[in-house]
C-alpha cells in the first residue's frame, strides 16, 4: 500500500482530488491532506509518505520549497506537482529537486491515474532494489533461489566466462554507473551486471567475456591510480579469477574478499587474486611466550611492545595476507589463554579454531594495518587490566558493529566474551547494558525485528526465508516474537504495509 499526502491551499480542490484518488481503487492510502508545505513537513515527521501530490503555489512553504526540503533531507518520497498553464515553465524547474510528474489544472482523471501508476512502478522497482541492498552478498551466493532472482541466471550465462569485481569504500561507495564506465573503458567485456550492498558499503560486479584475458594487464596500477584520482572517497577494487557457472559464484566472492584484504598490507587501489602465495611464519615461539608472560602479569606496555614487533614485520609488505591472518590468530590465542588462566581454566585445552575472528567476515572490515593495530590494542588493554570497570566504550562500539554485520548468525554473549574479546561474560554484559541501556539479548532481538520489518516492507522474500536471515531457524518462534513487538504477525504486517 502506497501512502499519499495531498497538499493544496484551496479546500474544495484538495477534497476533489482526494475523492478522485479514492475512486480509482488503486493500492494507495491517503494518510493526510494539508493546506501548505509546512503542514506537510510536520505530518511527515509522524507519518512518512511514499508520494506527495502538491500544488505549486501555496502560502508559506510552496510546492517547490517542499520539493527542495524533501531532496535536502533525503526522504524516500516521490513528488507530483499540480500547476496551472501560466506556471508550467516555473514548475519544470522542480526537476532539479527530483520532481518527475506534473499535473495540469484542472486535473484530468486519466492523466492522474497514469501519473500515479508511473510512480507506483518506480516505487516498486526501488523497493525491490532496496531488498538486495539490505542483504549480505555472501548469504545470497549460498542461497540458490535468491541468487537466481538477483542475477537472473540462465543457460547462456552458464556457458560464459566471468570474473567478479568487488568495490569497497571506507566512507561512501563510489557511484555504480561510474564503475561500470571504468570497467567498460579499461576491459573488453560482453556484459556487466552490478549490485550495491548497503551493509558493507560494497558494489559487486559480474563481468562476462568470451575469452579469459589477463585482468592485471587491463586493470593494473595506472588505472588504479586514475580511479583514486577521479573519486572523492577512498575506494578499493579487487578481482577474482575467471570462472564459469552459477556454482562457482561463492568461490569467486571468496577470492575477491581474499584479494581485497591485501589492502591491509599493500599500497594500491586495485588487487588481483593469486593462488601462488607462500605461507611464511610471522610470530616466533619466543614472541608468543613473551606476550603470554607479559599479558598474564597485566604488563600492558611490555605485551604491546611484542605486538609492535609483529606488526612492524608484517608492515614490510613481503608476506601474504594469509600469513598475517595466522599471526593475528596466534596473538588472539595467547590472549584467550590468559583469559582462561584468570577464570581458573588453565588446564582446559582450547584450540585457536574456535576463536571468533574470521578471515572473510572480520578481517574484511579493516582497511589498513593501523586499523587492525588499534583493534588488537583494545583487546590487549581489556585483558591486561583484568576486567576493571573503565569508561572506554571502544569494545562495545566494536561489538555493536559486529552485531550489525552478523545478526543473521547464532550469537551468544558468553561466546563473544570468551572467544572474541577475551573478557568474562559478566563484565561484557555489564558494559553492554551500561552503554546501550539494554541487556544483550533484548538489544539483539529488537535489532533483528527491525531488520525483519524492513524486509517485509521492501521485499517479496518468503517469510520463512526472512526468519532464517534474521537469525530464526524456527518460523513459528519468529512469528511469535514479531507479534510481541509489533502487535501483528509478519503476514498481517506485510498485507497492511507492503505495496
TAQUI-V14096 format. One record per helix or strand. SS is the DSSP state (~ for helix, > for strand). FROM is the first residue (numbers start at 1). TO is the last residue. Records with the same first field share a line. If there is no record, write none. Layout:
# TAQUI-V14096
SS=FROM-TO  FROM-TO
This chain:
# TAQUI-V14096
>=2-7  28-34  51-55  78-83  101-104  161-169  191-197  202-209  235-239  243-244  270-272
~=11-23  37-46  63-72  85-97  109-134  137-140  144-151  155-159  176-186  215-218  221-230  246-264  285-296  300-314  321-342  352-354  363-365  369-384  394-406  413-421  425-436  440-458  463-469  475-486  490-497
